[in-house]
């Protein structure tokens, strides 16, 4: 365990407590608002991708197709 984790007392937590802490942090990150504005490059990239999606709405794969590829054949 790293020195930082020890200095925060995380070395005294059980595995279940560590997993819960990770989940709590992840949940908090999901609700945190981004305060940094997009850069012009990021805005351009988003605009380009939106235009490409509008121009060809049937491109890409459905979530079910992606999930099936990721999970592979079910045994």
mmJSON file of the N, C-alpha and C atoms, coordinates in Angstrom:
{"data_MODEL":{"atom_site":{
"group_PDB":["ATOM","ATOM","ATOM","ATOM","ATOM","ATOM","ATOM","ATOM","ATOM","ATOM","ATOM","ATOM","ATOM","ATOM","ATOM","ATOM","ATOM","ATOM","ATOM","ATOM","ATOM","ATOM","ATOM","ATOM","ATOM","ATOM","ATOM","ATOM","ATOM","ATOM","ATOM","ATOM","ATOM","ATOM","ATOM","ATOM","ATOM","ATOM","ATOM","ATOM","ATOM","ATOM","ATOM","ATOM","ATOM","ATOM","ATOM","ATOM","ATOM","ATOM","ATOM","ATOM","ATOM","ATOM","ATOM","ATOM","ATOM","ATOM","ATOM","ATOM","ATOM","ATOM","ATOM","ATOM","ATOM","ATOM","ATOM","ATOM","ATOM","ATOM","ATOM","ATOM","ATOM","ATOM","ATOM","ATOM","ATOM","ATOM","ATOM","ATOM","ATOM","ATOM","ATOM","ATOM","ATOM","ATOM","ATOM","ATOM","ATOM","ATOM","ATOM","ATOM","ATOM","ATOM","ATOM","ATOM","ATOM","ATOM","ATOM","ATOM","ATOM","ATOM","ATOM","ATOM","ATOM","ATOM","ATOM","ATOM","ATOM","ATOM","ATOM","ATOM","ATOM","ATOM","ATOM","ATOM","ATOM","ATOM","ATOM","ATOM","ATOM","ATOM","ATOM","ATOM","ATOM","ATOM","ATOM","ATOM","ATOM","ATOM","ATOM","ATOM","ATOM","ATOM","ATOM","ATOM","ATOM","ATOM","ATOM","ATOM","ATOM","ATOM","ATOM","ATOM","ATOM","ATOM","ATOM","ATOM","ATOM","ATOM","ATOM","ATOM","ATOM","ATOM","ATOM","ATOM","ATOM","ATOM","ATOM","ATOM","ATOM","ATOM","ATOM","ATOM","ATOM","ATOM","ATOM","ATOM","ATOM","ATOM","ATOM","ATOM","ATOM","ATOM","ATOM","ATOM","ATOM","ATOM","ATOM","ATOM","ATOM","ATOM","ATOM","ATOM","ATOM","ATOM","ATOM","ATOM","ATOM","ATOM","ATOM","ATOM","ATOM","ATOM","ATOM","ATOM","ATOM","ATOM","ATOM","ATOM","ATOM","ATOM","ATOM","ATOM","ATOM","ATOM","ATOM","ATOM","ATOM","ATOM","ATOM","ATOM","ATOM","ATOM","ATOM","ATOM","ATOM","ATOM","ATOM","ATOM","ATOM","ATOM","ATOM","ATOM","ATOM"],
"id":[1,2,3,4,5,6,7,8,9,10,11,12,13,14,15,16,17,18,19,20,21,22,23,24,25,26,27,28,29,30,31,32,33,34,35,36,37,38,39,40,41,42,43,44,45,46,47,48,49,50,51,52,53,54,55,56,57,58,59,60,61,62,63,64,65,66,67,68,69,70,71,72,73,74,75,76,77,78,79,80,81,82,83,84,85,86,87,88,89,90,91,92,93,94,95,96,97,98,99,100,101,102,103,104,105,106,107,108,109,110,111,112,113,114,115,116,117,118,119,120,121,122,123,124,125,126,127,128,129,130,131,132,133,134,135,136,137,138,139,140,141,142,143,144,145,146,147,148,149,150,151,152,153,154,155,156,157,158,159,160,161,162,163,164,165,166,167,168,169,170,171,172,173,174,175,176,177,178,179,180,181,182,183,184,185,186,187,188,189,190,191,192,193,194,195,196,197,198,199,200,201,202,203,204,205,206,207,208,209,210,211,212,213,214,215,216,217,218,219,220,221,222,223,224,225],
"type_symbol":["N","C","C","N","C","C","N","C","C","N","C","C","N","C","C","N","C","C","N","C","C","N","C","C","N","C","C","N","C","C","N","C","C","N","C","C","N","C","C","N","C","C","N","C","C","N","C","C","N","C","C","N","C","C","N","C","C","N","C","C","N","C","C","N","C","C","N","C","C","N","C","C","N","C","C","N","C","C","N","C","C","N","C","C","N","C","C","N","C","C","N","C","C","N","C","C","N","C","C","N","C","C","N","C","C","N","C","C","N","C","C","N","C","C","N","C","C","N","C","C","N","C","C","N","C","C","N","C","C","N","C","C","N","C","C","N","C","C","N","C","C","N","C","C","N","C","C","N","C","C","N","C","C","N","C","C","N","C","C","N","C","C","N","C","C","N","C","C","N","C","C","N","C","C","N","C","C","N","C","C","N","C","C","N","C","C","N","C","C","N","C","C","N","C","C","N","C","C","N","C","C","N","C","C","N","C","C","N","C","C","N","C","C","N","C","C","N","C","C","N","C","C","N","C","C"],
"label_atom_id":["N","CA","C","N","CA","C","N","CA","C","N","CA","C","N","CA","C","N","CA","C","N","CA","C","N","CA","C","N","CA","C","N","CA","C","N","CA","C","N","CA","C","N","CA","C","N","CA","C","N","CA","C","N","CA","C","N","CA","C","N","CA","C","N","CA","C","N","CA","C","N","CA","C","N","CA","C","N","CA","C","N","CA","C","N","CA","C","N","CA","C","N","CA","C","N","CA","C","N","CA","C","N","CA","C","N","CA","C","N","CA","C","N","CA","C","N","CA","C","N","CA","C","N","CA","C","N","CA","C","N","CA","C","N","CA","C","N","CA","C","N","CA","C","N","CA","C","N","CA","C","N","CA","C","N","CA","C","N","CA","C","N","CA","C","N","CA","C","N","CA","C","N","CA","C","N","CA","C","N","CA","C","N","CA","C","N","CA","C","N","CA","C","N","CA","C","N","CA","C","N","CA","C","N","CA","C","N","CA","C","N","CA","C","N","CA","C","N","CA","C","N","CA","C","N","CA","C","N","CA","C","N","CA","C","N","CA","C","N","CA","C","N","CA","C","N","CA","C","N","CA","C","N","CA","C","N","CA","C","N","CA","C"],
"label_alt_id":[null,null,null,null,null,null,null,null,null,null,null,null,null,null,null,null,null,null,null,null,null,null,null,null,null,null,null,null,null,null,null,null,null,null,null,null,null,null,null,null,null,null,null,null,null,null,null,null,null,null,null,null,null,null,null,null,null,null,null,null,null,null,null,null,null,null,null,null,null,null,null,null,null,null,null,null,null,null,null,null,null,null,null,null,null,null,null,null,null,null,null,null,null,null,null,null,null,null,null,null,null,null,null,null,null,null,null,null,null,null,null,null,null,null,null,null,null,null,null,null,null,null,null,null,null,null,null,null,null,null,null,null,null,null,null,null,null,null,null,null,null,null,null,null,null,null,null,null,null,null,null,null,null,null,null,null,null,null,null,null,null,null,null,null,null,null,null,null,null,null,null,null,null,null,null,null,null,null,null,null,null,null,null,null,null,null,null,null,null,null,null,null,null,null,null,null,null,null,null,null,null,null,null,null,null,null,null,null,null,null,null,null,null,null,null,null,null,null,null,null,null,null,null,null,null],
"label_comp_id":["UNK","UNK","UNK","UNK","UNK","UNK","UNK","UNK","UNK","UNK","UNK","UNK","UNK","UNK","UNK","UNK","UNK","UNK","UNK","UNK","UNK","UNK","UNK","UNK","UNK","UNK","UNK","UNK","UNK","UNK","UNK","UNK","UNK","UNK","UNK","UNK","UNK","UNK","UNK","UNK","UNK","UNK","UNK","UNK","UNK","UNK","UNK","UNK","UNK","UNK","UNK","UNK","UNK","UNK","UNK","UNK","UNK","UNK","UNK","UNK","UNK","UNK","UNK","UNK","UNK","UNK","UNK","UNK","UNK","UNK","UNK","UNK","UNK","UNK","UNK","UNK","UNK","UNK","UNK","UNK","UNK","UNK","UNK","UNK","UNK","UNK","UNK","UNK","UNK","UNK","UNK","UNK","UNK","UNK","UNK","UNK","UNK","UNK","UNK","UNK","UNK","UNK","UNK","UNK","UNK","UNK","UNK","UNK","UNK","UNK","UNK","UNK","UNK","UNK","UNK","UNK","UNK","UNK","UNK","UNK","UNK","UNK","UNK","UNK","UNK","UNK","UNK","UNK","UNK","UNK","UNK","UNK","UNK","UNK","UNK","UNK","UNK","UNK","UNK","UNK","UNK","UNK","UNK","UNK","UNK","UNK","UNK","UNK","UNK","UNK","UNK","UNK","UNK","UNK","UNK","UNK","UNK","UNK","UNK","UNK","UNK","UNK","UNK","UNK","UNK","UNK","UNK","UNK","UNK","UNK","UNK","UNK","UNK","UNK","UNK","UNK","UNK","UNK","UNK","UNK","UNK","UNK","UNK","UNK","UNK","UNK","UNK","UNK","UNK","UNK","UNK","UNK","UNK","UNK","UNK","UNK","UNK","UNK","UNK","UNK","UNK","UNK","UNK","UNK","UNK","UNK","UNK","UNK","UNK","UNK","UNK","UNK","UNK","UNK","UNK","UNK","UNK","UNK","UNK","UNK","UNK","UNK","UNK","UNK","UNK"],
"label_asym_id":["A","A","A","A","A","A","A","A","A","A","A","A","A","A","A","A","A","A","A","A","A","A","A","A","A","A","A","A","A","A","A","A","A","A","A","A","A","A","A","A","A","A","A","A","A","A","A","A","A","A","A","A","A","A","A","A","A","A","A","A","A","A","A","A","A","A","A","A","A","A","A","A","A","A","A","A","A","A","A","A","A","A","A","A","A","A","A","A","A","A","A","A","A","A","A","A","A","A","A","A","A","A","A","A","A","A","A","A","A","A","A","A","A","A","A","A","A","A","A","A","A","A","A","A","A","A","A","A","A","A","A","A","A","A","A","A","A","A","A","A","A","A","A","A","A","A","A","A","A","A","A","A","A","A","A","A","A","A","A","A","A","A","A","A","A","A","A","A","A","A","A","A","A","A","A","A","A","A","A","A","A","A","A","A","A","A","A","A","A","A","A","A","A","A","A","A","A","A","A","A","A","A","A","A","A","A","A","A","A","A","A","A","A","A","A","A","A","A","A","A","A","A","A","A","A"],
"label_entity_id":["1","1","1","1","1","1","1","1","1","1","1","1","1","1","1","1","1","1","1","1","1","1","1","1","1","1","1","1","1","1","1","1","1","1","1","1","1","1","1","1","1","1","1","1","1","1","1","1","1","1","1","1","1","1","1","1","1","1","1","1","1","1","1","1","1","1","1","1","1","1","1","1","1","1","1","1","1","1","1","1","1","1","1","1","1","1","1","1","1","1","1","1","1","1","1","1","1","1","1","1","1","1","1","1","1","1","1","1","1","1","1","1","1","1","1","1","1","1","1","1","1","1","1","1","1","1","1","1","1","1","1","1","1","1","1","1","1","1","1","1","1","1","1","1","1","1","1","1","1","1","1","1","1","1","1","1","1","1","1","1","1","1","1","1","1","1","1","1","1","1","1","1","1","1","1","1","1","1","1","1","1","1","1","1","1","1","1","1","1","1","1","1","1","1","1","1","1","1","1","1","1","1","1","1","1","1","1","1","1","1","1","1","1","1","1","1","1","1","1","1","1","1","1","1","1"],
"label_seq_id":[1,1,1,2,2,2,3,3,3,4,4,4,5,5,5,6,6,6,7,7,7,8,8,8,9,9,9,10,10,10,11,11,11,12,12,12,13,13,13,14,14,14,15,15,15,16,16,16,17,17,17,18,18,18,19,19,19,20,20,20,21,21,21,22,22,22,23,23,23,24,24,24,25,25,25,26,26,26,27,27,27,28,28,28,29,29,29,30,30,30,31,31,31,32,32,32,33,33,33,34,34,34,35,35,35,36,36,36,37,37,37,38,38,38,39,39,39,40,40,40,41,41,41,42,42,42,43,43,43,44,44,44,45,45,45,46,46,46,47,47,47,48,48,48,49,49,49,50,50,50,51,51,51,52,52,52,53,53,53,54,54,54,55,55,55,56,56,56,57,57,57,58,58,58,59,59,59,60,60,60,61,61,61,62,62,62,63,63,63,64,64,64,65,65,65,66,66,66,67,67,67,68,68,68,69,69,69,70,70,70,71,71,71,72,72,72,73,73,73,74,74,74,75,75,75],
"pdbx_PDB_ins_code":[null,null,null,null,null,null,null,null,null,null,null,null,null,null,null,null,null,null,null,null,null,null,null,null,null,null,null,null,null,null,null,null,null,null,null,null,null,null,null,null,null,null,null,null,null,null,null,null,null,null,null,null,null,null,null,null,null,null,null,null,null,null,null,null,null,null,null,null,null,null,null,null,null,null,null,null,null,null,null,null,null,null,null,null,null,null,null,null,null,null,null,null,null,null,null,null,null,null,null,null,null,null,null,null,null,null,null,null,null,null,null,null,null,null,null,null,null,null,null,null,null,null,null,null,null,null,null,null,null,null,null,null,null,null,null,null,null,null,null,null,null,null,null,null,null,null,null,null,null,null,null,null,null,null,null,null,null,null,null,null,null,null,null,null,null,null,null,null,null,null,null,null,null,null,null,null,null,null,null,null,null,null,null,null,null,null,null,null,null,null,null,null,null,null,null,null,null,null,null,null,null,null,null,null,null,null,null,null,null,null,null,null,null,null,null,null,null,null,null,null,null,null,null,null,null],
"Cartn_x":[0.852,0.0,0.901,0.478,1.306,1.353,2.349,2.502,1.289,0.763,-0.422,-1.611,-1.818,-2.936,-2.759,-1.528,-1.268,-1.488,-1.037,-1.191,-2.661,-3.495,-4.937,-5.672,-4.938,-5.544,-6.26,-6.067,-6.755,-6.227,-5.038,-4.476,-5.221,-6.028,-6.781,-8.183,-8.566,-9.889,-9.904,-11.03,-11.186,-11.358,-11.258,-11.441,-12.831,-13.855,-15.221,-15.341,-14.677,-14.715,-13.994,-12.891,-12.177,-13.044,-13.724,-14.611,-15.723,-16.284,-17.34,-16.808,-15.598,-14.98,-14.803,-14.31,-14.133,-15.48,-16.517,-17.847,-18.341,-18.145,-18.566,-17.835,-16.537,-15.753,-16.248,-16.476,-16.95,-18.305,-19.208,-20.521,-20.389,-19.498,-19.29,-18.74,-17.813,-17.265,-18.346,-19.307,-20.388,-21.316,-21.382,-22.27,-21.537,-20.224,-19.446,-19.592,-19.828,-19.957,-18.577,-18.426,-17.182,-17.211,-16.216,-16.187,-15.316,-14.541,-13.657,-14.433,-14.42,-15.105,-14.359,-15.09,-14.46,-13.504,-12.425,-11.503,-12.119,-11.653,-12.145,-11.936,-10.835,-10.572,-11.593,-11.926,-12.938,-14.313,-14.662,-15.942,-16.018,-14.933,-14.888,-15.047,-14.357,-14.445,-15.882,-16.522,-17.905,-18.821,-18.653,-19.469,-19.272,-18.029,-17.747,-18.403,-18.32,-18.914,-20.431,-21.026,-22.48,-22.924,-22.186,-22.514,-22.391,-21.346,-21.167,-22.301,-22.721,-23.83,-25.133,-25.359,-26.564,-26.557,-25.383,-25.267,-25.468,-25.14,-25.263,-25.748,-27.045,-27.56,-27.501,-27.316,-27.258,-25.838,-24.863,-23.476,-23.309,-22.371,-22.101,-22.881,-22.874,-23.505,-24.437,-25.449,-26.348,-25.633,-26.177,-25.595,-25.608,-26.68,-26.756,-25.655,-25.361,-24.285,-22.923,-22.695,-21.417,-21.247,-22.297,-22.228,-21.96,-22.615,-22.401,-20.953,-20.383,-18.973,-18.038,-18.323,-17.462,-17.533,-18.732,-18.906,-18.536,-18.541,-18.201,-19.275,-18.993,-19.993,-20.27,-21.545,-21.945,-21.889,-21.27,-21.134,-22.064],
"Cartn_y":[-1.168,0.0,1.235,2.244,3.444,4.253,5.111,5.982,6.89,7.376,8.24,7.496,6.264,5.485,5.251,4.99,4.793,6.081,7.211,8.486,8.877,8.407,8.667,7.631,6.633,5.608,4.53,4.508,3.522,2.106,2.002,0.674,-0.027,0.713,0.119,-0.323,-0.032,-0.415,-1.849,-2.502,-3.854,-3.756,-4.883,-4.922,-4.405,-4.81,-4.356,-2.847,-2.316,-0.87,-0.111,-0.68,-0.052,-0.032,-1.152,-1.198,-0.164,-0.027,0.951,2.363,2.624,3.935,4.246,3.273,3.465,3.774,3.032,3.275,4.673,5.073,6.404,7.493,7.315,8.298,8.344,7.164,7.095,7.8,7.541,8.183,9.7,10.153,11.589,12.223,11.529,12.054,12.172,11.251,11.289,12.463,13.01,14.143,15.478,15.43,16.67,17.363,18.645,19.413,19.83,19.762,20.2,21.717,22.356,23.815,24.378,23.527,23.985,24.048,25.178,25.248,24.423,24.022,23.283,24.189,23.596,24.354,24.455,25.396,25.478,24.159,23.482,22.2,21.157,21.112,20.165,20.474,21.762,22.152,21.754,21.96,21.592,20.086,19.315,17.867,17.388,17.945,17.574,17.942,19.139,19.566,18.64,18.256,17.344,15.985,15.47,14.157,14.2,15.283,15.429,15.516,16.272,16.39,15.039,14.284,12.962,12.021,12.096,11.248,11.645,12.95,13.416,12.998,13.039,12.708,11.219,10.376,8.931,8.299,8.424,7.941,6.421,5.679,4.216,3.682,4.573,4.146,3.715,2.874,2.44,1.196,0.888,-0.326,0.016,-0.8,-0.64,-1.1,-0.714,-1.142,-2.66,-3.301,-4.764,-5.413,-4.852,-5.389,-5.207,-4.037,-3.764,-4.694,-4.815,-5.669,-7.122,-7.591,-8.978,-9.181,-8.192,-8.322,-8.347,-7.49,-7.407,-8.66,-9.192,-10.365,-11.665,-11.645,-12.832,-13.888,-15.057,-16.129,-16.539,-16.655,-17.082,-18.593,-19.071,-20.52,-21.008],
"Cartn_z":[0.0,0.0,0.0,-0.727,-0.87,0.426,0.501,1.664,1.823,0.729,0.78,1.368,0.941,1.466,2.959,3.378,4.802,5.579,5.008,5.72,5.857,4.955,5.029,5.892,6.357,7.19,6.406,5.103,4.278,4.498,5.046,5.318,6.45,7.199,8.308,7.89,6.638,6.164,5.665,5.847,5.302,3.788,3.145,1.696,1.323,2.069,1.804,1.989,2.999,3.234,2.117,1.631,0.522,-0.741,-1.024,-2.185,-2.049,-0.856,-0.638,-0.831,-0.352,-0.526,-2.009,-2.762,-4.204,-4.856,-4.482,-5.039,-4.682,-3.427,-2.999,-3.778,-3.98,-4.74,-6.18,-6.775,-8.159,-8.295,-7.346,-7.37,-7.252,-6.4,-6.218,-7.492,-8.147,-9.394,-10.46,-10.428,-11.4,-11.208,-10.001,-9.741,-9.769,-9.762,-9.762,-11.111,-11.077,-12.304,-12.796,-14.103,-14.724,-14.793,-14.235,-14.225,-15.343,-15.964,-17.032,-18.345,-19.012,-20.314,-21.361,-22.386,-23.478,-24.226,-24.704,-25.55,-26.949,-27.752,-29.141,-29.901,-29.641,-30.297,-29.88,-28.593,-28.115,-28.709,-28.772,-29.36,-30.826,-31.57,-32.979,-33.142,-32.324,-32.404,-32.138,-31.137,-30.829,-31.994,-32.536,-33.671,-34.871,-35.142,-36.259,-36.048,-34.83,-34.549,-34.604,-34.13,-34.222,-35.683,-36.499,-37.922,-38.617,-38.29,-38.883,-38.482,-37.227,-36.757,-37.447,-37.627,-38.315,-39.781,-40.419,-41.835,-42.091,-41.121,-41.304,-40.009,-39.723,-38.434,-38.257,-39.343,-39.238,-39.065,-39.033,-38.813,-37.368,-37.139,-35.776,-35.414,-34.14,-33.636,-32.491,-32.336,-31.195,-29.934,-28.784,-27.519,-27.41,-27.858,-27.795,-28.627,-29.803,-30.639,-29.977,-29.42,-28.742,-27.55,-26.756,-25.579,-25.971,-27.026,-27.486,-27.929,-28.622,-29.041,-27.837,-26.85,-25.67,-24.822,-24.671,-23.821,-24.517,-25.854,-26.609,-26.482,-27.013,-26.944,-25.503,-25.18,-23.841,-23.751,-22.73,-22.556,-21.502],
"occupancy":[1.0,1.0,1.0,1.0,1.0,1.0,1.0,1.0,1.0,1.0,1.0,1.0,1.0,1.0,1.0,1.0,1.0,1.0,1.0,1.0,1.0,1.0,1.0,1.0,1.0,1.0,1.0,1.0,1.0,1.0,1.0,1.0,1.0,1.0,1.0,1.0,1.0,1.0,1.0,1.0,1.0,1.0,1.0,1.0,1.0,1.0,1.0,1.0,1.0,1.0,1.0,1.0,1.0,1.0,1.0,1.0,1.0,1.0,1.0,1.0,1.0,1.0,1.0,1.0,1.0,1.0,1.0,1.0,1.0,1.0,1.0,1.0,1.0,1.0,1.0,1.0,1.0,1.0,1.0,1.0,1.0,1.0,1.0,1.0,1.0,1.0,1.0,1.0,1.0,1.0,1.0,1.0,1.0,1.0,1.0,1.0,1.0,1.0,1.0,1.0,1.0,1.0,1.0,1.0,1.0,1.0,1.0,1.0,1.0,1.0,1.0,1.0,1.0,1.0,1.0,1.0,1.0,1.0,1.0,1.0,1.0,1.0,1.0,1.0,1.0,1.0,1.0,1.0,1.0,1.0,1.0,1.0,1.0,1.0,1.0,1.0,1.0,1.0,1.0,1.0,1.0,1.0,1.0,1.0,1.0,1.0,1.0,1.0,1.0,1.0,1.0,1.0,1.0,1.0,1.0,1.0,1.0,1.0,1.0,1.0,1.0,1.0,1.0,1.0,1.0,1.0,1.0,1.0,1.0,1.0,1.0,1.0,1.0,1.0,1.0,1.0,1.0,1.0,1.0,1.0,1.0,1.0,1.0,1.0,1.0,1.0,1.0,1.0,1.0,1.0,1.0,1.0,1.0,1.0,1.0,1.0,1.0,1.0,1.0,1.0,1.0,1.0,1.0,1.0,1.0,1.0,1.0,1.0,1.0,1.0,1.0,1.0,1.0,1.0,1.0,1.0,1.0,1.0,1.0,1.0,1.0,1.0,1.0,1.0,1.0],
"B_iso_or_equiv":[0.0,0.0,0.0,0.0,0.0,0.0,0.0,0.0,0.0,0.0,0.0,0.0,0.0,0.0,0.0,0.0,0.0,0.0,0.0,0.0,0.0,0.0,0.0,0.0,0.0,0.0,0.0,0.0,0.0,0.0,0.0,0.0,0.0,0.0,0.0,0.0,0.0,0.0,0.0,0.0,0.0,0.0,0.0,0.0,0.0,0.0,0.0,0.0,0.0,0.0,0.0,0.0,0.0,0.0,0.0,0.0,0.0,0.0,0.0,0.0,0.0,0.0,0.0,0.0,0.0,0.0,0.0,0.0,0.0,0.0,0.0,0.0,0.0,0.0,0.0,0.0,0.0,0.0,0.0,0.0,0.0,0.0,0.0,0.0,0.0,0.0,0.0,0.0,0.0,0.0,0.0,0.0,0.0,0.0,0.0,0.0,0.0,0.0,0.0,0.0,0.0,0.0,0.0,0.0,0.0,0.0,0.0,0.0,0.0,0.0,0.0,0.0,0.0,0.0,0.0,0.0,0.0,0.0,0.0,0.0,0.0,0.0,0.0,0.0,0.0,0.0,0.0,0.0,0.0,0.0,0.0,0.0,0.0,0.0,0.0,0.0,0.0,0.0,0.0,0.0,0.0,0.0,0.0,0.0,0.0,0.0,0.0,0.0,0.0,0.0,0.0,0.0,0.0,0.0,0.0,0.0,0.0,0.0,0.0,0.0,0.0,0.0,0.0,0.0,0.0,0.0,0.0,0.0,0.0,0.0,0.0,0.0,0.0,0.0,0.0,0.0,0.0,0.0,0.0,0.0,0.0,0.0,0.0,0.0,0.0,0.0,0.0,0.0,0.0,0.0,0.0,0.0,0.0,0.0,0.0,0.0,0.0,0.0,0.0,0.0,0.0,0.0,0.0,0.0,0.0,0.0,0.0,0.0,0.0,0.0,0.0,0.0,0.0,0.0,0.0,0.0,0.0,0.0,0.0,0.0,0.0,0.0,0.0,0.0,0.0],
"pdbx_formal_charge":[null,null,null,null,null,null,null,null,null,null,null,null,null,null,null,null,null,null,null,null,null,null,null,null,null,null,null,null,null,null,null,null,null,null,null,null,null,null,null,null,null,null,null,null,null,null,null,null,null,null,null,null,null,null,null,null,null,null,null,null,null,null,null,null,null,null,null,null,null,null,null,null,null,null,null,null,null,null,null,null,null,null,null,null,null,null,null,null,null,null,null,null,null,null,null,null,null,null,null,null,null,null,null,null,null,null,null,null,null,null,null,null,null,null,null,null,null,null,null,null,null,null,null,null,null,null,null,null,null,null,null,null,null,null,null,null,null,null,null,null,null,null,null,null,null,null,null,null,null,null,null,null,null,null,null,null,null,null,null,null,null,null,null,null,null,null,null,null,null,null,null,null,null,null,null,null,null,null,null,null,null,null,null,null,null,null,null,null,null,null,null,null,null,null,null,null,null,null,null,null,null,null,null,null,null,null,null,null,null,null,null,null,null,null,null,null,null,null,null,null,null,null,null,null,null],
"auth_seq_id":[1,1,1,2,2,2,3,3,3,4,4,4,5,5,5,6,6,6,7,7,7,8,8,8,9,9,9,10,10,10,11,11,11,12,12,12,13,13,13,14,14,14,15,15,15,16,16,16,17,17,17,18,18,18,19,19,19,20,20,20,21,21,21,22,22,22,23,23,23,24,24,24,25,25,25,26,26,26,27,27,27,28,28,28,29,29,29,30,30,30,31,31,31,32,32,32,33,33,33,34,34,34,35,35,35,36,36,36,37,37,37,38,38,38,39,39,39,40,40,40,41,41,41,42,42,42,43,43,43,44,44,44,45,45,45,46,46,46,47,47,47,48,48,48,49,49,49,50,50,50,51,51,51,52,52,52,53,53,53,54,54,54,55,55,55,56,56,56,57,57,57,58,58,58,59,59,59,60,60,60,61,61,61,62,62,62,63,63,63,64,64,64,65,65,65,66,66,66,67,67,67,68,68,68,69,69,69,70,70,70,71,71,71,72,72,72,73,73,73,74,74,74,75,75,75],
"auth_comp_id":["UNK","UNK","UNK","UNK","UNK","UNK","UNK","UNK","UNK","UNK","UNK","UNK","UNK","UNK","UNK","UNK","UNK","UNK","UNK","UNK","UNK","UNK","UNK","UNK","UNK","UNK","UNK","UNK","UNK","UNK","UNK","UNK","UNK","UNK","UNK","UNK","UNK","UNK","UNK","UNK","UNK","UNK","UNK","UNK","UNK","UNK","UNK","UNK","UNK","UNK","UNK","UNK","UNK","UNK","UNK","UNK","UNK","UNK","UNK","UNK","UNK","UNK","UNK","UNK","UNK","UNK","UNK","UNK","UNK","UNK","UNK","UNK","UNK","UNK","UNK","UNK","UNK","UNK","UNK","UNK","UNK","UNK","UNK","UNK","UNK","UNK","UNK","UNK","UNK","UNK","UNK","UNK","UNK","UNK","UNK","UNK","UNK","UNK","UNK","UNK","UNK","UNK","UNK","UNK","UNK","UNK","UNK","UNK","UNK","UNK","UNK","UNK","UNK","UNK","UNK","UNK","UNK","UNK","UNK","UNK","UNK","UNK","UNK","UNK","UNK","UNK","UNK","UNK","UNK","UNK","UNK","UNK","UNK","UNK","UNK","UNK","UNK","UNK","UNK","UNK","UNK","UNK","UNK","UNK","UNK","UNK","UNK","UNK","UNK","UNK","UNK","UNK","UNK","UNK","UNK","UNK","UNK","UNK","UNK","UNK","UNK","UNK","UNK","UNK","UNK","UNK","UNK","UNK","UNK","UNK","UNK","UNK","UNK","UNK","UNK","UNK","UNK","UNK","UNK","UNK","UNK","UNK","UNK","UNK","UNK","UNK","UNK","UNK","UNK","UNK","UNK","UNK","UNK","UNK","UNK","UNK","UNK","UNK","UNK","UNK","UNK","UNK","UNK","UNK","UNK","UNK","UNK","UNK","UNK","UNK","UNK","UNK","UNK","UNK","UNK","UNK","UNK","UNK","UNK","UNK","UNK","UNK","UNK","UNK","UNK"],
"auth_asym_id":["A","A","A","A","A","A","A","A","A","A","A","A","A","A","A","A","A","A","A","A","A","A","A","A","A","A","A","A","A","A","A","A","A","A","A","A","A","A","A","A","A","A","A","A","A","A","A","A","A","A","A","A","A","A","A","A","A","A","A","A","A","A","A","A","A","A","A","A","A","A","A","A","A","A","A","A","A","A","A","A","A","A","A","A","A","A","A","A","A","A","A","A","A","A","A","A","A","A","A","A","A","A","A","A","A","A","A","A","A","A","A","A","A","A","A","A","A","A","A","A","A","A","A","A","A","A","A","A","A","A","A","A","A","A","A","A","A","A","A","A","A","A","A","A","A","A","A","A","A","A","A","A","A","A","A","A","A","A","A","A","A","A","A","A","A","A","A","A","A","A","A","A","A","A","A","A","A","A","A","A","A","A","A","A","A","A","A","A","A","A","A","A","A","A","A","A","A","A","A","A","A","A","A","A","A","A","A","A","A","A","A","A","A","A","A","A","A","A","A","A","A","A","A","A","A"],
"auth_atom_id":["N","CA","C","N","CA","C","N","CA","C","N","CA","C","N","CA","C","N","CA","C","N","CA","C","N","CA","C","N","CA","C","N","CA","C","N","CA","C","N","CA","C","N","CA","C","N","CA","C","N","CA","C","N","CA","C","N","CA","C","N","CA","C","N","CA","C","N","CA","C","N","CA","C","N","CA","C","N","CA","C","N","CA","C","N","CA","C","N","CA","C","N","CA","C","N","CA","C","N","CA","C","N","CA","C","N","CA","C","N","CA","C","N","CA","C","N","CA","C","N","CA","C","N","CA","C","N","CA","C","N","CA","C","N","CA","C","N","CA","C","N","CA","C","N","CA","C","N","CA","C","N","CA","C","N","CA","C","N","CA","C","N","CA","C","N","CA","C","N","CA","C","N","CA","C","N","CA","C","N","CA","C","N","CA","C","N","CA","C","N","CA","C","N","CA","C","N","CA","C","N","CA","C","N","CA","C","N","CA","C","N","CA","C","N","CA","C","N","CA","C","N","CA","C","N","CA","C","N","CA","C","N","CA","C","N","CA","C","N","CA","C","N","CA","C","N","CA","C","N","CA","C","N","CA","C","N","CA","C","N","CA","C"],
"pdbx_PDB_model_num":[1,1,1,1,1,1,1,1,1,1,1,1,1,1,1,1,1,1,1,1,1,1,1,1,1,1,1,1,1,1,1,1,1,1,1,1,1,1,1,1,1,1,1,1,1,1,1,1,1,1,1,1,1,1,1,1,1,1,1,1,1,1,1,1,1,1,1,1,1,1,1,1,1,1,1,1,1,1,1,1,1,1,1,1,1,1,1,1,1,1,1,1,1,1,1,1,1,1,1,1,1,1,1,1,1,1,1,1,1,1,1,1,1,1,1,1,1,1,1,1,1,1,1,1,1,1,1,1,1,1,1,1,1,1,1,1,1,1,1,1,1,1,1,1,1,1,1,1,1,1,1,1,1,1,1,1,1,1,1,1,1,1,1,1,1,1,1,1,1,1,1,1,1,1,1,1,1,1,1,1,1,1,1,1,1,1,1,1,1,1,1,1,1,1,1,1,1,1,1,1,1,1,1,1,1,1,1,1,1,1,1,1,1,1,1,1,1,1,1,1,1,1,1,1,1]
}}}
